[in-house]
Amino acid sequence: MQPEKAIRYRPANVSPVTTTDNVRFYMHYYQHHIGDFIKDTSFLTNEEVGIYLKLLWLYYDTEQPLPNSLFELSMKVNARDQQDSLNGILNMFFTLRNDFWHHNRCDKEISYYHQQLTTASKAGKASAAKRALNRNSTGVERALDSSSTVVQPTNNQQPITINHKPIKETTRGSRLSADFVLPKEWADWARQERPDLDLRSVGEQFKDYWSAKAGSGSTKLDWQATWRNWVRNQKMVFKQADIARTTVPASSQRDPALAKLDEDAKNAKPNPEILKMIREGLRGKVA
């Protein structure tokens, strides 16, 4: 709420809120409950909705019930040619008491505003009195007192709706240092995880790759974790001594399989049919 800076029209029976500092405040904000308003006015035309809204604004602006005068109200809400609609809206949404049109929601909001402003004013006076009392206190006491704050009611803060999401703190990654040297702890882990690797060569490949890489992918939050993944993804390396020998060792003895073939060849008898064909062929040549 801001103090009045200029004179503006108010009904004669309306007095603004005055704090204990003799600062006068006028209400210039109210909570508009969108869901309730749409539900309650769904059957009104756009012009009738406009008239109803202007009546609410007039109610909050003066912080008082509306006068029971169709002519006066029609002039203030610019509905001179729609007094029938204006009268219907008054009877539908307002209650006539003591020759004034009352609105339950408006009365509650205005009353709450007055209570908050009065409470804030009293708290401000109490805080000021406390600070004045502590002017002669020790340095430590003054330092503690200076950290206190005065809470003032305000409705000007950014509203929180279902569309708002909490802002998450993000941690930015970093590039691999240009003078990177493989730490002993990283090397010891790699020897246990992959004893088949040449760590000097793998470490140089790791540094060269990430030093040359550009773009967002070149930054990491945890370079030690990146090194572990790099080691795990290395291809398996086989040394010459680890390759199993599959050749048959040399021996002075003849292979048993070959000896068996030779023996079978010696003992084999020729096929009679083949011999018969050979004899007939020879006879034909002789004849």
ABEGO torsion letter per residue (X at the ends): XBBBABBBBBBAABBBBBBAAGBBBBBABBBBBAAAAAAAAAABBAAAAAAAAAAAAAAAAAGBBBBBBAAAAAAAAGAAAAAAAAAAAAAAABBBBGGBBBBAAAAAAAAAAAAAAAAAAAAAAAAAAAAAAAAABBAAAAAAAAABBBBBBBAABBBBBAABBBBBBBBBBBBBBAABBBBAAAAAAAAAABAABBAAAAAAAAAAAAAABBEAAABBABAAAAAAAAAAABBBBBBAAABBBABBBBBABBBAAAAAAAAAAAABBBBAAAAAAAAAAAAAAAX
